[in-house]
Amino acid sequence: MTTTNDQLYINKVINGDINAFAYLVDAYKKMVFSLAFKMTKNRGEAEEVCQDTFIKAYTNLNKFKGDSKFSTWLYRIAYHACLDTIKKNKNHNNSLEINEITFNQIQSVNTILQGIERKERAKMINDCLLELQDEERSLIWMFYFDELSLKEIIAVTEISEANLKVKLHRARKKLLGIVKENAAPELISHYGRK
């Protein structure tokens, strides 16, 4: 959905056409659910986060100023709803699904994992990501998998640019270390240690 279309539907909702909000929900429900599921690792909690996100977006739609894209504003609401859910329920131990295409975007990890079957590679990356702390995993997801720009991540997380760069760097370095620890020793020796 384009920014122009978003604004058209936002204006309709603000002017009393509550049915117009269904278009925004339909356009962004996959994005919100994907983020919620990745962060909470629980389908039921992710569905609750989605509901909470869209309810909060609807009730605060008149506060959307258009300074950023609507999707970024909505992503921020969903991100904070996820953090609230995670804080409330620290016992989230369900597995996290990984899109087998997008994990290839972490090139340093991909280099180590060449030669492993795709399914095994996805499982290994999944297990390694689960070893990261919630914030680290969220930042990796937003930047590499959801392909948000630094500016968009700053808008979502409200972390300063300098702090975000440091946190992303540390999360990548930590993830690479975890992958190296979990990769088959013969694979690492084949590619050599750096």
Backbone hydrogen bonds in HBPLUS format (Angstrom, degrees):
<---DONOR---> <-ACCEPTOR-->    atom                        ^
c    i                          cat <-CA-CA->   ^        H-A-AA   ^      H-
h    n   atom  resd res      DA  || num        DHA   H-A  angle D-A-AA Bond
n    s   type  num  typ     dist DA aas  dist angle  dist       angle   num
A0006-ASP N   A0002-THR O   2.84 MM   4  6.12 161.6  1.87 153.2 159.1     1
A0007-GLN N   A0003-THR O   2.93 MM   4  6.13 165.5  1.95 149.3 152.5     2
A0008-LEU N   A0004-THR O   3.00 MM   4  6.23 149.7  2.09 143.8 152.5     3
A0009-TYR N   A0005-ASN O   3.05 MM   4  6.37 162.9  2.08 157.4 159.5     4
A0010-ILE N   A0006-ASP O   2.83 MM   4  6.06 157.5  1.89 154.6 162.3     5
A0011-ASN N   A0007-GLN O   2.88 MM   4  5.99 163.9  1.90 147.7 151.7     6
A0012-LYS N   A0008-LEU O   3.07 MM   4  6.34 151.4  2.16 140.8 148.9     7
A0013-VAL N   A0009-TYR O   2.98 MM   4  6.24 159.7  2.02 150.3 154.7     8
A0014-ILE N   A0010-ILE O   2.95 MM   4  6.19 169.0  1.96 156.6 159.6     9
A0015-ASN N   A0011-ASN O   2.92 MM   4  6.05 143.6  2.06 142.7 152.6    10
A0017-ASP N   A0012-LYS O   2.87 MM   5  5.31 156.6  1.92 153.7 145.7    11
A0016-GLY N   A0013-VAL O   2.95 MM   3  5.22 158.8  2.00 114.1 116.1    12
A0018-ILE N   A0016-GLY O   3.09 MM   2  5.74 120.9  2.46 109.1  93.0    13
A0020-ALA N   A0017-ASP O   3.09 MM   3  5.70 152.4  2.17 115.1 122.4    14
A0021-PHE N   A0018-ILE O   3.24 MM   3  5.74 153.8  2.32 109.4 116.1    15
A0022-ALA N   A0019-ASN O   3.11 MM   3  5.66 150.3  2.21 111.4 119.0    16
A0023-TYR N   A0020-ALA O   3.15 MM   3  5.69 143.2  2.30 110.5 118.7    17
A0024-LEU N   A0021-PHE O   3.04 MM   3  5.21 119.2  2.42 100.0 114.6    18
A0025-VAL N   A0021-PHE O   2.96 MM   4  6.30 160.5  2.00 156.0 161.9    19
A0026-ASP N   A0022-ALA O   2.88 MM   4  5.99 164.3  1.91 146.5 151.1    20
A0027-ALA N   A0023-TYR O   2.95 MM   4  6.07 150.9  2.04 140.4 148.4    21
A0028-TYR N   A0024-LEU O   3.07 MM   4  6.18 145.1  2.20 145.7 153.4    22
A0029-LYS N   A0025-VAL O   2.82 MM   4  5.42 124.6  2.12 155.1 161.5    23
A0032-VAL N   A0028-TYR O   3.03 MM   4  6.24 168.4  2.04 158.8 161.4    24
A0033-PHE N   A0029-LYS O   2.90 MM   4  5.96 164.8  1.93 147.2 152.2    25
A0034-SER N   A0030-LYS O   2.87 MM   4  5.87 161.2  1.90 146.4 152.2    26
A0035-LEU N   A0031-MET O   3.11 MM   4  6.32 165.5  2.13 148.8 152.0    27
A0036-ALA N   A0032-VAL O   2.94 MM   4  6.10 168.3  1.95 152.5 156.3    28
A0037-PHE N   A0033-PHE O   2.78 MM   4  5.92 161.6  1.81 156.1 160.7    29
A0038-LYS N   A0034-SER O   3.01 MM   4  6.10 159.7  2.05 147.2 153.0    30
A0039-MET N   A0035-LEU O   2.97 MM   4  6.15 153.4  2.04 151.0 158.1    31
A0040-THR N   A0036-ALA O   2.86 MM   4  5.87 168.0  1.87 150.9 155.0    32
A0041-LYS N   A0037-PHE O   2.79 MM   4  5.04 142.7  1.92 129.5 139.9    33
A0046-ALA N   A0042-ASN O   2.84 MM   4  6.00 155.2  1.90 154.1 162.4    34
A0047-GLU N   A0043-ARG O   2.91 MM   4  6.17 152.4  1.99 148.3 155.0    35
A0048-GLU N   A0044-GLY O   3.06 MM   4  6.38 154.8  2.12 145.2 152.0    36
A0049-VAL N   A0045-GLU O   2.85 MM   4  6.12 157.0  1.90 150.2 156.8    37
A0050-CYS N   A0046-ALA O   2.93 MM   4  6.19 153.9  2.00 145.0 152.0    38
A0051-GLN N   A0047-GLU O   3.02 MM   4  6.35 162.9  2.05 149.9 153.5    39
A0052-ASP N   A0048-GLU O   2.86 MM   4  6.11 170.6  1.87 156.0 158.7    40
A0053-THR N   A0049-VAL O   2.76 MM   4  5.88 157.4  1.81 149.9 156.7    41
A0054-PHE N   A0050-CYS O   2.99 MM   4  6.24 169.7  2.01 157.4 158.5    42
A0055-ILE N   A0051-GLN O   2.93 MM   4  6.09 155.5  1.99 152.2 159.7    43
A0056-LYS N   A0052-ASP O   2.89 MM   4  6.00 164.5  1.91 149.4 154.0    44
A0057-ALA N   A0053-THR O   2.82 MM   4  6.01 156.8  1.87 148.0 155.5    45
A0058-TYR N   A0054-PHE O   2.90 MM   4  5.94 157.7  1.95 139.4 145.6    46
A0059-THR N   A0055-ILE O   2.95 MM   4  6.18 167.5  1.96 152.8 155.9    47
A0060-ASN N   A0056-LYS O   2.98 MM   4  6.01 133.7  2.20 140.6 152.3    48
A0061-LEU N   A0058-TYR O   3.41 MM   3  5.16 170.9  2.42 102.5 104.0    49
A0063-LYS N   A0060-ASN O   2.82 MM   3  5.39 156.2  1.87 117.8 126.0    50
A0064-PHE N   A0061-LEU O   3.07 MM   3  5.39 159.8  2.11 109.3 115.7    51
A0072-THR N   A0069-LYS O   3.10 MM   3  5.25 123.2  2.44  98.8 112.4    52
A0073-TRP N   A0069-LYS O   3.11 MM   4  6.48 159.7  2.16 152.1 157.5    53
A0074-LEU N   A0070-PHE O   2.83 MM   4  6.07 161.9  1.87 156.4 161.4    54
A0075-TYR N   A0071-SER O   2.81 MM   4  5.89 151.6  1.89 140.4 149.1    55
A0076-ARG N   A0072-THR O   2.96 MM   4  6.18 151.0  2.04 145.0 151.9    56
A0077-ILE N   A0073-TRP O   3.20 MM   4  6.56 155.6  2.27 143.5 149.2    57
A0078-ALA N   A0074-LEU O   2.95 MM   4  6.25 163.6  1.98 153.4 157.8    58
A0079-TYR N   A0075-TYR O   2.77 MM   4  5.94 158.5  1.82 150.9 157.5    59
A0080-HIS N   A0076-ARG O   3.03 MM   4  6.23 167.3  2.04 152.9 155.0    60
A0081-ALA N   A0077-ILE O   2.96 MM   4  6.15 149.2  2.05 144.4 153.8    61
A0082-CYS N   A0078-ALA O   2.86 MM   4  6.11 150.0  1.95 148.4 156.5    62
A0083-LEU N   A0079-TYR O   2.99 MM   4  6.34 158.6  2.04 149.0 154.6    63
A0084-ASP N   A0080-HIS O   2.99 MM   4  6.20 157.8  2.04 144.7 150.3    64
A0085-THR N   A0081-ALA O   2.99 MM   4  6.22 156.7  2.05 144.3 150.6    65
A0086-ILE N   A0082-CYS O   2.82 MM   4  6.07 161.5  1.86 157.7 162.7    66
A0087-LYS N   A0083-LEU O   2.94 MM   4  6.12 157.9  1.99 147.9 153.8    67
A0088-LYS N   A0084-ASP O   2.99 MM   4  6.21 153.2  2.07 145.5 152.8    68
A0089-ASN N   A0085-THR O   2.93 MM   4  6.09 150.0  2.02 147.7 155.8    69
A0104-ASN N   A0101-ILE O   3.39 MM   3  6.15 159.4  2.43 117.7 122.6    70
A0105-GLN N   A0102-THR O   3.11 MM   3  5.79 169.1  2.12 121.4 124.6    71
A0106-ILE N   A0103-PHE O   3.36 MM   3  6.17 174.5  2.36 121.5 122.6    72
A0110-ASN N   A0106-ILE O   2.96 MM   4  6.14 158.5  2.01 151.5 158.6    73
A0111-THR N   A0107-GLN O   2.96 MM   4  6.16 153.7  2.03 155.4 159.6    74
A0113-LEU N   A0109-VAL O   3.13 MM   4  6.37 151.8  2.21 149.4 157.9    75
A0116-ILE N   A0113-LEU O   3.23 MM   3  5.87 165.1  2.25 136.1 138.0    76
A0121-ARG N   A0117-GLU O   2.84 MM   4  6.05 155.5  1.90 157.6 165.9    77
A0122-ALA N   A0118-ARG O   2.93 MM   4  6.18 158.8  1.98 151.0 155.8    78
A0123-LYS N   A0119-LYS O   3.04 MM   4  6.27 159.1  2.09 145.9 151.6    79
A0124-MET N   A0120-GLU O   2.87 MM   4  6.07 156.2  1.92 146.6 153.5    80
A0125-ILE N   A0121-ARG O   2.89 MM   4  6.14 166.4  1.91 154.1 157.4    81
A0126-ASN N   A0122-ALA O   2.88 MM   4  5.99 160.3  1.92 146.4 152.7    82
A0127-ASP N   A0123-LYS O   2.90 MM   4  6.12 165.1  1.92 151.4 154.7    83
A0128-CYS N   A0124-MET O   2.88 MM   4  6.10 157.6  1.93 150.2 156.9    84
A0129-LEU N   A0125-ILE O   2.80 MM   4  5.99 161.1  1.83 155.6 160.4    85
A0130-LEU N   A0126-ASN O   3.04 MM   4  6.27 149.1  2.14 146.9 155.3    86
A0131-GLU N   A0128-CYS O   3.05 MM   3  5.28 145.3  2.18 102.4 112.7    87
A0132-LEU N   A0129-LEU O   3.06 MM   3  5.40 152.9  2.13 107.6 115.8    88
A0137-ARG N   A0133-GLN O   2.91 MM   4  6.12 170.8  1.92 167.7 170.2    89
A0138-SER N   A0134-ASP O   2.90 MM   4  6.07 157.2  1.95 149.4 156.2    90
A0139-LEU N   A0135-GLU O   2.96 MM   4  6.18 161.1  2.00 152.3 156.4    91
A0140-ILE N   A0136-GLU O   3.00 MM   4  6.26 161.9  2.03 153.0 158.0    92
A0141-TRP N   A0137-ARG O   2.90 MM   4  6.12 162.8  1.93 150.2 155.2    93
A0142-MET N   A0138-SER O   2.87 MM   4  6.10 171.1  1.88 155.2 157.3    94
A0143-PHE N   A0139-LEU O   3.01 MM   4  6.10 168.3  2.02 150.6 153.8    95
A0144-TYR N   A0140-ILE O   2.87 MM   4  5.77 164.6  1.89 154.0 158.5    96
A0145-PHE N   A0141-TRP O   2.90 MM   4  4.87 131.8  2.13 121.8 136.7    97
A0146-ASP N   A0141-TRP O   2.77 MM   5  6.06 159.4  1.81 161.4 162.7    98
A0148-LEU N   A0142-MET O   2.81 MM   6  5.56 175.9  1.82 157.5 156.1    99
A0153-ILE N   A0149-SER O   2.93 MM   4  6.25 159.6  1.97 155.0 160.8   100
A0154-ILE N   A0150-LEU O   2.85 MM   4  6.07 156.2  1.91 152.0 158.7   101
A0155-ALA N   A0151-LYS O   3.03 MM   4  6.28 152.4  2.10 141.1 148.5   102
A0156-VAL N   A0152-GLU O   2.93 MM   4  6.21 145.6  2.05 143.9 153.5   103
A0157-THR N   A0153-ILE O   2.78 MM   4  5.90 176.6  1.78 159.9 160.7   104
A0158-GLU N   A0154-ILE O   2.75 MM   4  5.05 143.6  1.88 135.5 144.3   105
A0164-LEU N   A0160-SER O   2.79 MM   4  5.96 157.3  1.84 154.0 161.2   106
A0165-LYS N   A0161-GLU O   2.95 MM   4  6.17 162.8  1.98 153.7 157.3   107
A0166-VAL N   A0162-ALA O   3.11 MM   4  6.36 157.5  2.17 146.0 152.0   108
A0167-LYS N   A0163-ASN O   2.85 MM   4  6.09 165.0  1.88 152.4 156.8   109
A0168-LEU N   A0164-LEU O   2.82 MM   4  6.00 162.5  1.85 155.6 160.2   110
A0169-HIS N   A0165-LYS O   2.95 MM   4  6.04 160.8  1.99 143.9 149.7   111
A0170-ARG N   A0166-VAL O   2.90 MM   4  6.13 166.2  1.92 154.5 158.1   112
A0171-ALA N   A0167-LYS O   2.86 MM   4  5.99 156.0  1.92 145.1 152.4   113
A0172-ARG N   A0168-LEU O   2.88 MM   4  6.07 161.6  1.92 152.7 157.1   114
A0173-LYS N   A0169-HIS O   2.96 MM   4  6.15 164.5  1.99 150.6 155.2   115
A0174-LYS N   A0170-ARG O   2.83 MM   4  5.97 158.2  1.88 147.7 154.1   116
A0175-LEU N   A0171-ALA O   2.84 MM   4  5.99 158.8  1.89 146.5 152.7   117
A0176-LEU N   A0172-ARG O   2.86 MM   4  6.07 160.8  1.89 151.7 156.9   118
A0177-GLY N   A0173-LYS O   3.00 MM   4  6.24 155.8  2.06 144.1 150.6   119
A0178-ILE N   A0174-LYS O   2.92 MM   4  6.20 155.0  1.98 149.3 156.2   120
A0179-VAL N   A0175-LEU O   2.85 MM   4  6.10 159.8  1.89 153.0 158.6   121
A0180-LYS N   A0176-LEU O   2.90 MM   4  6.13 160.0  1.94 149.2 154.7   122
A0181-GLU N   A0177-GLY O   3.00 MM   4  6.23 152.3  2.08 144.2 151.5   123
A0182-ASN N   A0178-ILE O   3.01 MM   4  6.22 145.2  2.13 144.8 154.2   124
A0183-ALA N   A0179-VAL O   2.78 MM   4  5.81 134.6  1.98 152.4 163.5   125
A0187-LEU N   A0184-ALA O   2.88 MM   3  5.29 130.2  2.13 110.6 124.4   126
A0188-ILE N   A0184-ALA O   3.20 MM   4  6.62 156.2  2.25 155.3 162.1   127
A0189-SER N   A0185-PRO O   2.94 MM   4  6.20 164.0  1.97 153.1 157.7   128
A0190-HIS N   A0186-GLU O   2.96 MM   4  6.02 140.4  2.12 133.3 143.7   129
A0191-TYR N   A0187-LEU O   3.12 MM   4  6.44 151.3  2.20 147.2 153.4   130
A0192-GLY N   A0188-ILE O   2.70 MM   4  5.74 126.0  1.98 142.8 159.7   131
